[in-house]
Amino acid sequence: MDKTRINLANPQELLEIPGLDRATADAILRHRAEHGPIRDAGELARIVGSTSMTSDLLQHVDFAPAESTTPEAPGA
């Protein structure tokens, strides 16, 4: 199973993660733009809401950080 790199994914790629809707994808994008990479499942749960955090969602997410040259990284 391929995992989505949550810190590099564009809006369309985020929507392919089971359990994420447009509003949640937008919240992830806003968080990355304001705070940088999402470090772990706990941080993602605070962004999407604990009720939206499912084991299926976590199975599809990779928390590898964004490279400093990506547009999503602060200061890029």
CHARMM-style PDB file with segment names, atoms N, HN, CA, C and O in Angstrom:
ATOM      1  N   MET     1       0.849  -1.180   0.000  1.00  0.00      PROA
ATOM      2  CA  MET     1       0.000   0.000   0.000  1.00  0.00      PROA
ATOM      3  C   MET     1       0.893   1.241   0.000  1.00  0.00      PROA
ATOM      4  O   MET     1       1.824   1.350   0.797  1.00  0.00      PROA
ATOM      5  N   ASP     2       0.599   2.159  -0.892  1.00  0.00      PROA
ATOM      6  HN  ASP     2      -0.158   2.071  -1.540  1.00  0.00      PROA
ATOM      7  CA  ASP     2       1.330   3.413  -0.947  1.00  0.00      PROA
ATOM      8  C   ASP     2       0.808   4.363   0.122  1.00  0.00      PROA
ATOM      9  O   ASP     2      -0.393   4.437   0.383  1.00  0.00      PROA
ATOM     10  N   LYS     3       1.734   5.081   0.730  1.00  0.00      PROA
ATOM     11  HN  LYS     3       2.709   5.020   0.519  1.00  0.00      PROA
ATOM     12  CA  LYS     3       1.356   6.083   1.720  1.00  0.00      PROA
ATOM     13  C   LYS     3       1.522   7.463   1.105  1.00  0.00      PROA
ATOM     14  O   LYS     3       2.369   7.680   0.238  1.00  0.00      PROA
ATOM     15  N   THR     4       0.702   8.383   1.569  1.00  0.00      PROA
ATOM     16  HN  THR     4       0.014   8.207   2.273  1.00  0.00      PROA
ATOM     17  CA  THR     4       0.764   9.768   1.125  1.00  0.00      PROA
ATOM     18  C   THR     4       1.653  10.546   2.080  1.00  0.00      PROA
ATOM     19  O   THR     4       1.456  10.505   3.294  1.00  0.00      PROA
ATOM     20  N   ARG     5       2.620  11.246   1.537  1.00  0.00      PROA
ATOM     21  HN  ARG     5       2.780  11.279   0.550  1.00  0.00      PROA
ATOM     22  CA  ARG     5       3.472  12.097   2.376  1.00  0.00      PROA
ATOM     23  C   ARG     5       2.668  13.353   2.716  1.00  0.00      PROA
ATOM     24  O   ARG     5       2.548  14.271   1.905  1.00  0.00      PROA
ATOM     25  N   ILE     6       2.134  13.369   3.903  1.00  0.00      PROA
ATOM     26  HN  ILE     6       2.231  12.623   4.562  1.00  0.00      PROA
ATOM     27  CA  ILE     6       1.212  14.418   4.338  1.00  0.00      PROA
ATOM     28  C   ILE     6       1.842  15.801   4.262  1.00  0.00      PROA
ATOM     29  O   ILE     6       1.123  16.791   4.124  1.00  0.00      PROA
ATOM     30  N   ASN     7       3.158  15.895   4.349  1.00  0.00      PROA
ATOM     31  HN  ASN     7       3.741  15.090   4.461  1.00  0.00      PROA
ATOM     32  CA  ASN     7       3.827  17.188   4.318  1.00  0.00      PROA
ATOM     33  C   ASN     7       4.178  17.657   2.913  1.00  0.00      PROA
ATOM     34  O   ASN     7       4.648  18.781   2.739  1.00  0.00      PROA
ATOM     35  N   LEU     8       3.958  16.823   1.920  1.00  0.00      PROA
ATOM     36  HN  LEU     8       3.576  15.910   2.061  1.00  0.00      PROA
ATOM     37  CA  LEU     8       4.236  17.191   0.532  1.00  0.00      PROA
ATOM     38  C   LEU     8       3.002  17.129  -0.353  1.00  0.00      PROA
ATOM     39  O   LEU     8       3.007  17.663  -1.462  1.00  0.00      PROA
ATOM     40  N   ALA     9       1.952  16.488   0.122  1.00  0.00      PROA
ATOM     41  HN  ALA     9       1.947  16.054   1.023  1.00  0.00      PROA
ATOM     42  CA  ALA     9       0.768  16.243  -0.697  1.00  0.00      PROA
ATOM     43  C   ALA     9       0.059  17.539  -1.087  1.00  0.00      PROA
ATOM     44  O   ALA     9      -0.076  18.467  -0.290  1.00  0.00      PROA
ATOM     45  N   ASN    10      -0.387  17.566  -2.337  1.00  0.00      PROA
ATOM     46  HN  ASN    10      -0.278  16.812  -2.984  1.00  0.00      PROA
ATOM     47  CA  ASN    10      -1.201  18.683  -2.804  1.00  0.00      PROA
ATOM     48  C   ASN    10      -2.654  18.405  -2.413  1.00  0.00      PROA
ATOM     49  O   ASN    10      -2.951  17.321  -1.912  1.00  0.00      PROA
ATOM     50  N   PRO    11      -3.567  19.361  -2.629  1.00  0.00      PROA
ATOM     51  CA  PRO    11      -4.957  19.160  -2.207  1.00  0.00      PROA
ATOM     52  C   PRO    11      -5.589  17.888  -2.770  1.00  0.00      PROA
ATOM     53  O   PRO    11      -6.291  17.181  -2.047  1.00  0.00      PROA
ATOM     54  N   GLN    12      -5.354  17.588  -4.034  1.00  0.00      PROA
ATOM     55  HN  GLN    12      -4.784  18.162  -4.622  1.00  0.00      PROA
ATOM     56  CA  GLN    12      -5.952  16.397  -4.641  1.00  0.00      PROA
ATOM     57  C   GLN    12      -5.411  15.125  -3.996  1.00  0.00      PROA
ATOM     58  O   GLN    12      -6.167  14.183  -3.759  1.00  0.00      PROA
ATOM     59  N   GLU    13      -4.128  15.088  -3.716  1.00  0.00      PROA
ATOM     60  HN  GLU    13      -3.513  15.853  -3.908  1.00  0.00      PROA
ATOM     61  CA  GLU    13      -3.531  13.910  -3.073  1.00  0.00      PROA
ATOM     62  C   GLU    13      -4.068  13.730  -1.661  1.00  0.00      PROA
ATOM     63  O   GLU    13      -4.281  12.602  -1.217  1.00  0.00      PROA
ATOM     64  N   LEU    14      -4.287  14.827  -0.955  1.00  0.00      PROA
ATOM     65  HN  LEU    14      -4.114  15.744  -1.315  1.00  0.00      PROA
ATOM     66  CA  LEU    14      -4.864  14.726   0.387  1.00  0.00      PROA
ATOM     67  C   LEU    14      -6.267  14.133   0.335  1.00  0.00      PROA
ATOM     68  O   LEU    14      -6.642  13.347   1.205  1.00  0.00      PROA
ATOM     69  N   LEU    15      -7.040  14.503  -0.672  1.00  0.00      PROA
ATOM     70  HN  LEU    15      -6.736  15.142  -1.378  1.00  0.00      PROA
ATOM     71  CA  LEU    15      -8.408  14.003  -0.789  1.00  0.00      PROA
ATOM     72  C   LEU    15      -8.456  12.513  -1.101  1.00  0.00      PROA
ATOM     73  O   LEU    15      -9.502  11.884  -0.941  1.00  0.00      PROA
ATOM     74  N   GLU    16      -7.350  11.946  -1.539  1.00  0.00      PROA
ATOM     75  HN  GLU    16      -6.501  12.457  -1.668  1.00  0.00      PROA
ATOM     76  CA  GLU    16      -7.299  10.511  -1.818  1.00  0.00      PROA
ATOM     77  C   GLU    16      -7.061   9.685  -0.558  1.00  0.00      PROA
ATOM     78  O   GLU    16      -7.171   8.460  -0.596  1.00  0.00      PROA
ATOM     79  N   ILE    17      -6.739  10.333   0.546  1.00  0.00      PROA
ATOM     80  HN  ILE    17      -6.650  11.328   0.577  1.00  0.00      PROA
ATOM     81  CA  ILE    17      -6.556   9.630   1.817  1.00  0.00      PROA
ATOM     82  C   ILE    17      -7.940   9.309   2.378  1.00  0.00      PROA
ATOM     83  O   ILE    17      -8.770  10.208   2.517  1.00  0.00      PROA
ATOM     84  N   PRO    18      -8.201   8.041   2.701  1.00  0.00      PROA
ATOM     85  CA  PRO    18      -9.524   7.678   3.244  1.00  0.00      PROA
ATOM     86  C   PRO    18      -9.864   8.486   4.486  1.00  0.00      PROA
ATOM     87  O   PRO    18      -9.062   8.586   5.415  1.00  0.00      PROA
ATOM     88  N   GLY    19     -11.053   9.056   4.492  1.00  0.00      PROA
ATOM     89  HN  GLY    19     -11.704   8.975   3.738  1.00  0.00      PROA
ATOM     90  CA  GLY    19     -11.537   9.794   5.653  1.00  0.00      PROA
ATOM     91  C   GLY    19     -11.294  11.291   5.604  1.00  0.00      PROA
ATOM     92  O   GLY    19     -11.787  12.013   6.471  1.00  0.00      PROA
ATOM     93  N   LEU    20     -10.544  11.788   4.611  1.00  0.00      PROA
ATOM     94  HN  LEU    20     -10.144  11.202   3.906  1.00  0.00      PROA
ATOM     95  CA  LEU    20     -10.307  13.224   4.526  1.00  0.00      PROA
ATOM     96  C   LEU    20     -11.249  13.858   3.514  1.00  0.00      PROA
ATOM     97  O   LEU    20     -11.391  13.373   2.392  1.00  0.00      PROA
ATOM     98  N   ASP    21     -11.889  14.946   3.922  1.00  0.00      PROA
ATOM     99  HN  ASP    21     -11.774  15.340   4.833  1.00  0.00      PROA
ATOM    100  CA  ASP    21     -12.756  15.689   3.015  1.00  0.00      PROA
ATOM    101  C   ASP    21     -12.078  17.015   2.669  1.00  0.00      PROA
ATOM    102  O   ASP    21     -10.974  17.283   3.142  1.00  0.00      PROA
ATOM    103  N   ARG    22     -12.715  17.834   1.864  1.00  0.00      PROA
ATOM    104  HN  ARG    22     -13.612  17.617   1.480  1.00  0.00      PROA
ATOM    105  CA  ARG    22     -12.131  19.095   1.404  1.00  0.00      PROA
ATOM    106  C   ARG    22     -11.773  20.018   2.571  1.00  0.00      PROA
ATOM    107  O   ARG    22     -10.699  20.619   2.578  1.00  0.00      PROA
ATOM    108  N   ALA    23     -12.658  20.132   3.549  1.00  0.00      PROA
ATOM    109  HN  ALA    23     -13.530  19.644   3.544  1.00  0.00      PROA
ATOM    110  CA  ALA    23     -12.405  21.024   4.686  1.00  0.00      PROA
ATOM    111  C   ALA    23     -11.188  20.554   5.480  1.00  0.00      PROA
ATOM    112  O   ALA    23     -10.380  21.371   5.922  1.00  0.00      PROA
ATOM    113  N   THR    24     -11.057  19.262   5.658  1.00  0.00      PROA
ATOM    114  HN  THR    24     -11.713  18.598   5.299  1.00  0.00      PROA
ATOM    115  CA  THR    24      -9.920  18.715   6.397  1.00  0.00      PROA
ATOM    116  C   THR    24      -8.631  18.916   5.609  1.00  0.00      PROA
ATOM    117  O   THR    24      -7.606  19.286   6.183  1.00  0.00      PROA
ATOM    118  N   ALA    25      -8.671  18.676   4.304  1.00  0.00      PROA
ATOM    119  HN  ALA    25      -9.503  18.376   3.838  1.00  0.00      PROA
ATOM    120  CA  ALA    25      -7.499  18.902   3.453  1.00  0.00      PROA
ATOM    121  C   ALA    25      -7.078  20.365   3.526  1.00  0.00      PROA
ATOM    122  O   ALA    25      -5.888  20.664   3.617  1.00  0.00      PROA
ATOM    123  N   ASP    26      -8.041  21.271   3.488  1.00  0.00      PROA
ATOM    124  HN  ASP    26      -9.008  21.027   3.414  1.00  0.00      PROA
ATOM    125  CA  ASP    26      -7.733  22.701   3.591  1.00  0.00      PROA
ATOM    126  C   ASP    26      -7.097  23.031   4.939  1.00  0.00      PROA
ATOM    127  O   ASP    26      -6.176  23.845   5.009  1.00  0.00      PROA
ATOM    128  N   ALA    27      -7.585  22.400   6.011  1.00  0.00      PROA
ATOM    129  HN  ALA    27      -8.333  21.739   5.954  1.00  0.00      PROA
ATOM    130  CA  ALA    27      -7.021  22.637   7.338  1.00  0.00      PROA
ATOM    131  C   ALA    27      -5.570  22.146   7.398  1.00  0.00      PROA
ATOM    132  O   ALA    27      -4.723  22.795   8.013  1.00  0.00      PROA
ATOM    133  N   ILE    28      -5.285  21.033   6.778  1.00  0.00      PROA
ATOM    134  HN  ILE    28      -5.973  20.506   6.278  1.00  0.00      PROA
ATOM    135  CA  ILE    28      -3.917  20.507   6.734  1.00  0.00      PROA
ATOM    136  C   ILE    28      -3.017  21.467   5.971  1.00  0.00      PROA
ATOM    137  O   ILE    28      -1.912  21.772   6.419  1.00  0.00      PROA
ATOM    138  N   LEU    29      -3.482  21.943   4.826  1.00  0.00      PROA
ATOM    139  HN  LEU    29      -4.380  21.695   4.462  1.00  0.00      PROA
ATOM    140  CA  LEU    29      -2.692  22.878   4.018  1.00  0.00      PROA
ATOM    141  C   LEU    29      -2.428  24.180   4.779  1.00  0.00      PROA
ATOM    142  O   LEU    29      -1.315  24.705   4.737  1.00  0.00      PROA
ATOM    143  N   ARG    30      -3.436  24.703   5.470  1.00  0.00      PROA
ATOM    144  HN  ARG    30      -4.341  24.277   5.505  1.00  0.00      PROA
ATOM    145  CA  ARG    30      -3.269  25.927   6.269  1.00  0.00      PROA
ATOM    146  C   ARG    30      -2.248  25.708   7.378  1.00  0.00      PROA
ATOM    147  O   ARG    30      -1.374  26.542   7.613  1.00  0.00      PROA
ATOM    148  N   HSD    31      -2.377  24.573   8.053  1.00  0.00      PROA
ATOM    149  HN  HSD    31      -3.088  23.895   7.863  1.00  0.00      PROA
ATOM    150  CA  HSD    31      -1.457  24.273   9.155  1.00  0.00      PROA
ATOM    151  C   HSD    31      -0.019  24.189   8.636  1.00  0.00      PROA
ATOM    152  O   HSD    31       0.891  24.749   9.247  1.00  0.00      PROA
ATOM    153  N   ARG    32       0.187  23.507   7.538  1.00  0.00      PROA
ATOM    154  HN  ARG    32      -0.553  23.051   7.042  1.00  0.00      PROA
ATOM    155  CA  ARG    32       1.541  23.385   6.983  1.00  0.00      PROA
ATOM    156  C   ARG    32       2.100  24.747   6.603  1.00  0.00      PROA
ATOM    157  O   ARG    32       3.277  25.021   6.838  1.00  0.00      PROA
ATOM    158  N   ALA    33       1.273  25.600   6.022  1.00  0.00      PROA
ATOM    159  HN  ALA    33       0.317  25.378   5.831  1.00  0.00      PROA
ATOM    160  CA  ALA    33       1.728  26.931   5.603  1.00  0.00      PROA
ATOM    161  C   ALA    33       2.094  27.804   6.807  1.00  0.00      PROA
ATOM    162  O   ALA    33       3.035  28.594   6.737  1.00  0.00      PROA
ATOM    163  N   GLU    34       1.356  27.663   7.902  1.00  0.00      PROA
ATOM    164  HN  GLU    34       0.592  27.021   7.959  1.00  0.00      PROA
ATOM    165  CA  GLU    34       1.565  28.506   9.076  1.00  0.00      PROA
ATOM    166  C   GLU    34       2.584  27.947  10.064  1.00  0.00      PROA
ATOM    167  O   GLU    34       3.285  28.704  10.736  1.00  0.00      PROA
ATOM    168  N   HSD    35       2.665  26.602  10.153  1.00  0.00      PROA
ATOM    169  HN  HSD    35       2.096  25.986   9.607  1.00  0.00      PROA
ATOM    170  CA  HSD    35       3.467  25.984  11.212  1.00  0.00      PROA
ATOM    171  C   HSD    35       4.545  25.030  10.719  1.00  0.00      PROA
ATOM    172  O   HSD    35       5.347  24.544  11.517  1.00  0.00      PROA
ATOM    173  N   GLY    36       4.581  24.754   9.429  1.00  0.00      PROA
ATOM    174  HN  GLY    36       3.930  25.148   8.780  1.00  0.00      PROA
ATOM    175  CA  GLY    36       5.566  23.815   8.913  1.00  0.00      PROA
ATOM    176  C   GLY    36       5.053  22.388   8.922  1.00  0.00      PROA
ATOM    177  O   GLY    36       3.855  22.149   9.075  1.00  0.00      PROA
ATOM    178  N   PRO    37       5.964  21.441   8.759  1.00  0.00      PROA
ATOM    179  CA  PRO    37       5.578  20.032   8.627  1.00  0.00      PROA
ATOM    180  C   PRO    37       4.820  19.492   9.836  1.00  0.00      PROA
ATOM    181  O   PRO    37       5.049  19.907  10.971  1.00  0.00      PROA
ATOM    182  N   ILE    38       3.927  18.571   9.568  1.00  0.00      PROA
ATOM    183  HN  ILE    38       3.741  18.233   8.645  1.00  0.00      PROA
ATOM    184  CA  ILE    38       3.193  17.860  10.614  1.00  0.00      PROA
ATOM    185  C   ILE    38       4.112  16.745  11.101  1.00  0.00      PROA
ATOM    186  O   ILE    38       4.565  15.920  10.308  1.00  0.00      PROA
ATOM    187  N   ARG    39       4.387  16.719  12.399  1.00  0.00      PROA
ATOM    188  HN  ARG    39       4.019  17.389  13.043  1.00  0.00      PROA
ATOM    189  CA  ARG    39       5.400  15.812  12.936  1.00  0.00      PROA
ATOM    190  C   ARG    39       4.916  14.397  13.214  1.00  0.00      PROA
ATOM    191  O   ARG    39       5.668  13.437  13.044  1.00  0.00      PROA
ATOM    192  N   ASP    40       3.660  14.261  13.643  1.00  0.00      PROA
ATOM    193  HN  ASP    40       3.049  15.041  13.781  1.00  0.00      PROA
ATOM    194  CA  ASP    40       3.226  12.930  14.066  1.00  0.00      PROA
ATOM    195  C   ASP    40       1.705  12.836  14.107  1.00  0.00      PROA
ATOM    196  O   ASP    40       0.998  13.798  13.809  1.00  0.00      PROA
ATOM    197  N   ALA    41       1.222  11.660  14.480  1.00  0.00      PROA
ATOM    198  HN  ALA    41       1.797  10.879  14.722  1.00  0.00      PROA
ATOM    199  CA  ALA    41      -0.219  11.406  14.521  1.00  0.00      PROA
ATOM    200  C   ALA    41      -0.940  12.316  15.514  1.00  0.00      PROA
ATOM    201  O   ALA    41      -2.081  12.710  15.272  1.00  0.00      PROA
ATOM    202  N   GLY    42      -0.292  12.649  16.618  1.00  0.00      PROA
ATOM    203  HN  GLY    42       0.634  12.328  16.814  1.00  0.00      PROA
ATOM    204  CA  GLY    42      -0.914  13.534  17.609  1.00  0.00      PROA
ATOM    205  C   GLY    42      -1.168  14.914  17.044  1.00  0.00      PROA
ATOM    206  O   GLY    42      -2.227  15.501  17.264  1.00  0.00      PROA
ATOM    207  N   GLU    43      -0.192  15.430  16.316  1.00  0.00      PROA
ATOM    208  HN  GLU    43       0.669  14.953  16.138  1.00  0.00      PROA
ATOM    209  CA  GLU    43      -0.364  16.750  15.702  1.00  0.00      PROA
ATOM    210  C   GLU    43      -1.448  16.705  14.628  1.00  0.00      PROA
ATOM    211  O   GLU    43      -2.262  17.623  14.526  1.00  0.00      PROA
ATOM    212  N   LEU    44      -1.457  15.639  13.828  1.00  0.00      PROA
ATOM    213  HN  LEU    44      -0.796  14.894  13.910  1.00  0.00      PROA
ATOM    214  CA  LEU    44      -2.491  15.499  12.806  1.00  0.00      PROA
ATOM    215  C   LEU    44      -3.873  15.413  13.454  1.00  0.00      PROA
ATOM    216  O   LEU    44      -4.830  15.987  12.935  1.00  0.00      PROA
ATOM    217  N   ALA    45      -3.989  14.712  14.570  1.00  0.00      PROA
ATOM    218  HN  ALA    45      -3.211  14.246  14.991  1.00  0.00      PROA
ATOM    219  CA  ALA    45      -5.274  14.594  15.275  1.00  0.00      PROA
ATOM    220  C   ALA    45      -5.766  15.955  15.738  1.00  0.00      PROA
ATOM    221  O   ALA    45      -6.967  16.224  15.694  1.00  0.00      PROA
ATOM    222  N   ARG    46      -4.853  16.824  16.185  1.00  0.00      PROA
ATOM    223  HN  ARG    46      -3.878  16.606  16.221  1.00  0.00      PROA
ATOM    224  CA  ARG    46      -5.262  18.169  16.616  1.00  0.00      PROA
ATOM    225  C   ARG    46      -5.767  18.983  15.423  1.00  0.00      PROA
ATOM    226  O   ARG    46      -6.630  19.845  15.584  1.00  0.00      PROA
ATOM    227  N   ILE    47      -5.238  18.717  14.243  1.00  0.00      PROA
ATOM    228  HN  ILE    47      -4.537  18.017  14.113  1.00  0.00      PROA
ATOM    229  CA  ILE    47      -5.645  19.457  13.047  1.00  0.00      PROA
ATOM    230  C   ILE    47      -6.992  18.956  12.516  1.00  0.00      PROA
ATOM    231  O   ILE    47      -7.880  19.751  12.209  1.00  0.00      PROA
ATOM    232  N   VAL    48      -7.133  17.650  12.412  1.00  0.00      PROA
ATOM    233  HN  VAL    48      -6.411  17.003  12.661  1.00  0.00      PROA
ATOM    234  CA  VAL    48      -8.334  17.087  11.781  1.00  0.00      PROA
ATOM    235  C   VAL    48      -9.436  16.779  12.782  1.00  0.00      PROA
ATOM    236  O   VAL    48     -10.579  16.549  12.388  1.00  0.00      PROA
ATOM    237  N   GLY    49      -9.113  16.770  14.060  1.00  0.00      PROA
ATOM    238  HN  GLY    49      -8.185  16.957  14.380  1.00  0.00      PROA
ATOM    239  CA  GLY    49     -10.094  16.419  15.080  1.00  0.00      PROA
ATOM    240  C   GLY    49      -9.962  14.941  15.414  1.00  0.00      PROA
ATOM    241  O   GLY    49      -9.838  14.104  14.520  1.00  0.00      PROA
ATOM    242  N   SER    50      -9.989  14.633  16.666  1.00  0.00      PROA
ATOM    243  HN  SER    50     -10.091  15.313  17.392  1.00  0.00      PROA
ATOM    244  CA  SER    50      -9.749  13.254  17.102  1.00  0.00      PROA
ATOM    245  C   SER    50     -10.789  12.279  16.563  1.00  0.00      PROA
ATOM    246  O   SER    50     -10.476  11.103  16.372  1.00  0.00      PROA
ATOM    247  N   THR    51     -12.009  12.727  16.314  1.00  0.00      PROA
ATOM    248  HN  THR    51     -12.263  13.682  16.469  1.00  0.00      PROA
ATOM    249  CA  THR    51     -13.026  11.820  15.791  1.00  0.00      PROA
ATOM    250  C   THR    51     -12.763  11.445  14.336  1.00  0.00      PROA
ATOM    251  O   THR    51     -13.237  10.410  13.865  1.00  0.00      PROA
ATOM    252  N   SER    52     -12.012  12.278  13.624  1.00  0.00      PROA
ATOM    253  HN  SER    52     -11.628  13.119  14.006  1.00  0.00      PROA
ATOM    254  CA  SER    52     -11.689  11.985  12.227  1.00  0.00      PROA
ATOM    255  C   SER    52     -10.449  11.105  12.094  1.00  0.00      PROA
ATOM    256  O   SER    52     -10.181  10.561  11.023  1.00  0.00      PROA
ATOM    257  N   MET    53      -9.693  10.967  13.184  1.00  0.00      PROA
ATOM    258  HN  MET    53      -9.910  11.410  14.054  1.00  0.00      PROA
ATOM    259  CA  MET    53      -8.473  10.157  13.138  1.00  0.00      PROA
ATOM    260  C   MET    53      -8.847   8.688  13.262  1.00  0.00      PROA
ATOM    261  O   MET    53      -9.245   8.221  14.329  1.00  0.00      PROA
ATOM    262  N   THR    54      -8.715   7.983  12.171  1.00  0.00      PROA
ATOM    263  HN  THR    54      -8.392   8.363  11.305  1.00  0.00      PROA
ATOM    264  CA  THR    54      -9.001   6.553  12.173  1.00  0.00      PROA
ATOM    265  C   THR    54      -7.720   5.784  11.885  1.00  0.00      PROA
ATOM    266  O   THR    54      -6.758   6.337  11.353  1.00  0.00      PROA
ATOM    267  N   SER    55      -7.719   4.517  12.238  1.00  0.00      PROA
ATOM    268  HN  SER    55      -8.501   4.068  12.670  1.00  0.00      PROA
ATOM    269  CA  SER    55      -6.540   3.701  11.945  1.00  0.00      PROA
ATOM    270  C   SER    55      -6.354   3.582  10.438  1.00  0.00      PROA
ATOM    271  O   SER    55      -5.223   3.482   9.962  1.00  0.00      PROA
ATOM    272  N   ASP    56      -7.453   3.589   9.678  1.00  0.00      PROA
ATOM    273  HN  ASP    56      -8.372   3.670  10.064  1.00  0.00      PROA
ATOM    274  CA  ASP    56      -7.354   3.524   8.215  1.00  0.00      PROA
ATOM    275  C   ASP    56      -6.646   4.763   7.677  1.00  0.00      PROA
ATOM    276  O   ASP    56      -5.804   4.664   6.784  1.00  0.00      PROA
ATOM    277  N   LEU    57      -6.986   5.925   8.219  1.00  0.00      PROA
ATOM    278  HN  LEU    57      -7.670   6.005   8.944  1.00  0.00      PROA
ATOM    279  CA  LEU    57      -6.333   7.160   7.799  1.00  0.00      PROA
ATOM    280  C   LEU    57      -4.837   7.076   8.095  1.00  0.00      PROA
ATOM    281  O   LEU    57      -4.017   7.391   7.232  1.00  0.00      PROA
ATOM    282  N   LEU    58      -4.477   6.655   9.300  1.00  0.00      PROA
ATOM    283  HN  LEU    58      -5.142   6.400  10.001  1.00  0.00      PROA
ATOM    284  CA  LEU    58      -3.069   6.597   9.690  1.00  0.00      PROA
ATOM    285  C   LEU    58      -2.275   5.602   8.847  1.00  0.00      PROA
ATOM    286  O   LEU    58      -1.080   5.793   8.624  1.00  0.00      PROA
ATOM    287  N   GLN    59      -2.925   4.557   8.384  1.00  0.00      PROA
ATOM    288  HN  GLN    59      -3.896   4.402   8.565  1.00  0.00      PROA
ATOM    289  CA  GLN    59      -2.239   3.569   7.545  1.00  0.00      PROA
ATOM    290  C   GLN    59      -1.857   4.150   6.194  1.00  0.00      PROA
ATOM    291  O   GLN    59      -1.001   3.592   5.508  1.00  0.00      PROA
ATOM    292  N   HSD    60      -2.467   5.254   5.799  1.00  0.00      PROA
ATOM    293  HN  HSD    60      -3.162   5.708   6.357  1.00  0.00      PROA
ATOM    294  CA  HSD    60      -2.221   5.855   4.489  1.00  0.00      PROA
ATOM    295  C   HSD    60      -1.350   7.113   4.550  1.00  0.00      PROA
ATOM    296  O   HSD    60      -1.155   7.783   3.536  1.00  0.00      PROA
ATOM    297  N   VAL    61      -0.827   7.433   5.738  1.00  0.00      PROA
ATOM    298  HN  VAL    61      -0.985   6.889   6.562  1.00  0.00      PROA
ATOM    299  CA  VAL    61      -0.090   8.690   5.910  1.00  0.00      PROA
ATOM    300  C   VAL    61       1.366   8.415   6.277  1.00  0.00      PROA
ATOM    301  O   VAL    61       1.667   7.559   7.108  1.00  0.00      PROA
ATOM    302  N   ASP    62       2.258   9.166   5.633  1.00  0.00      PROA
ATOM    303  HN  ASP    62       2.013   9.862   4.957  1.00  0.00      PROA
ATOM    304  CA  ASP    62       3.685   9.151   5.950  1.00  0.00      PROA
ATOM    305  C   ASP    62       4.030  10.550   6.466  1.00  0.00      PROA
ATOM    306  O   ASP    62       3.731  11.545   5.807  1.00  0.00      PROA
ATOM    307  N   PHE    63       4.653  10.628   7.631  1.00  0.00      PROA
ATOM    308  HN  PHE    63       4.896   9.820   8.167  1.00  0.00      PROA
ATOM    309  CA  PHE    63       4.965  11.914   8.254  1.00  0.00      PROA
ATOM    310  C   PHE    63       6.358  12.423   7.922  1.00  0.00      PROA
ATOM    311  O   PHE    63       6.841  13.351   8.570  1.00  0.00      PROA
ATOM    312  N   ALA    64       7.013  11.838   6.928  1.00  0.00      PROA
ATOM    313  HN  ALA    64       6.620  11.084   6.401  1.00  0.00      PROA
ATOM    314  CA  ALA    64       8.342  12.326   6.546  1.00  0.00      PROA
ATOM    315  C   ALA    64       8.245  13.829   6.296  1.00  0.00      PROA
ATOM    316  O   ALA    64       7.321  14.289   5.625  1.00  0.00      PROA
ATOM    317  N   PRO    65       9.191  14.591   6.833  1.00  0.00      PROA
ATOM    318  CA  PRO    65       9.096  16.049   6.685  1.00  0.00      PROA
ATOM    319  C   PRO    65       9.299  16.504   5.245  1.00  0.00      PROA
ATOM    320  O   PRO    65       9.900  15.813   4.423  1.00  0.00      PROA
ATOM    321  N   ALA    66       8.780  17.674   4.982  1.00  0.00      PROA
ATOM    322  HN  ALA    66       8.291  18.235   5.651  1.00  0.00      PROA
ATOM    323  CA  ALA    66       8.972  18.297   3.671  1.00  0.00      PROA
ATOM    324  C   ALA    66      10.410  18.777   3.578  1.00  0.00      PROA
ATOM    325  O   ALA    66      11.003  19.179   4.579  1.00  0.00      PROA
ATOM    326  N   GLU    67      10.964  18.735   2.386  1.00  0.00      PROA
ATOM    327  HN  GLU    67      10.483  18.409   1.573  1.00  0.00      PROA
ATOM    328  CA  GLU    67      12.288  19.309   2.193  1.00  0.00      PROA
ATOM    329  C   GLU    67      12.166  20.822   2.286  1.00  0.00      PROA
ATOM    330  O   GLU    67      11.100  21.378   2.022  1.00  0.00      PROA
ATOM    331  N   SER    68      13.237  21.479   2.653  1.00  0.00      PROA
ATOM    332  HN  SER    68      14.103  21.026   2.867  1.00  0.00      PROA
ATOM    333  CA  SER    68      13.189  22.933   2.878  1.00  0.00      PROA
ATOM    334  C   SER    68      12.925  23.721   1.602  1.00  0.00      PROA
ATOM    335  O   SER    68      12.627  24.913   1.672  1.00  0.00      PROA
ATOM    336  N   THR    69      13.027  23.085   0.437  1.00  0.00      PROA
ATOM    337  HN  THR    69      13.268  22.117   0.380  1.00  0.00      PROA
ATOM    338  CA  THR    69      12.816  23.805  -0.813  1.00  0.00      PROA
ATOM    339  C   THR    69      11.402  23.655  -1.351  1.00  0.00      PROA
ATOM    340  O   THR    69      11.074  24.247  -2.380  1.00  0.00      PROA
ATOM    341  N   THR    70      10.558  22.881  -0.683  1.00  0.00      PROA
ATOM    342  HN  THR    70      10.824  22.401   0.153  1.00  0.00      PROA
ATOM    343  CA  THR    70       9.206  22.721  -1.177  1.00  0.00      PROA
ATOM    344  C   THR    70       8.373  23.954  -0.857  1.00  0.00      PROA
ATOM    345  O   THR    70       8.625  24.613   0.152  1.00  0.00      PROA
ATOM    346  N   PRO    71       7.380  24.287  -1.694  1.00  0.00      PROA
ATOM    347  CA  PRO    71       6.570  25.481  -1.449  1.00  0.00      PROA
ATOM    348  C   PRO    71       5.831  25.443  -0.134  1.00  0.00      PROA
ATOM    349  O   PRO    71       5.510  26.500   0.411  1.00  0.00      PROA
ATOM    350  N   GLU    72       5.543  24.257   0.406  1.00  0.00      PROA
ATOM    351  HN  GLU    72       5.803  23.399  -0.036  1.00  0.00      PROA
ATOM    352  CA  GLU    72       4.779  24.148   1.645  1.00  0.00      PROA
ATOM    353  C   GLU    72       5.618  24.486   2.865  1.00  0.00      PROA
ATOM    354  O   GLU    72       5.076  24.756   3.937  1.00  0.00      PROA
ATOM    355  N   ALA    73       6.930  24.473   2.712  1.00  0.00      PROA
ATOM    356  HN  ALA    73       7.370  24.254   1.842  1.00  0.00      PROA
ATOM    357  CA  ALA    73       7.789  24.703   3.873  1.00  0.00      PROA
ATOM    358  C   ALA    73       7.847  26.201   4.195  1.00  0.00      PROA
ATOM    359  O   ALA    73       7.946  27.026   3.287  1.00  0.00      PROA
ATOM    360  N   PRO    74       7.786  26.553   5.490  1.00  0.00      PROA
ATOM    361  CA  PRO    74       7.873  27.964   5.858  1.00  0.00      PROA
ATOM    362  C   PRO    74       9.185  28.566   5.361  1.00  0.00      PROA
ATOM    363  O   PRO    74      10.233  27.925   5.424  1.00  0.00      PROA
ATOM    364  N   GLY    75       9.121  29.767   4.883  1.00  0.00      PROA
ATOM    365  HN  GLY    75       8.269  30.288   4.832  1.00  0.00      PROA
ATOM    366  CA  GLY    75      10.302  30.464   4.422  1.00  0.00      PROA
ATOM    367  C   GLY    75      10.763  30.105   3.031  1.00  0.00      PROA
ATOM    368  O   GLY    75      11.796  30.591   2.570  1.00  0.00      PROA
ATOM    369  N   ALA    76      10.007  29.256   2.356  1.00  0.00      PROA
ATOM    370  HN  ALA    76       9.168  28.861   2.731  1.00  0.00      PROA
ATOM    371  CA  ALA    76      10.421  28.848   1.000  1.00  0.00      PROA
ATOM    372  C   ALA    76      10.163  29.952   0.007  1.00  0.00      PROA
ATOM    373  OT1 ALA    76      10.447  29.793  -1.180  1.00  0.00      PROA
TER     374      ALA     76
END
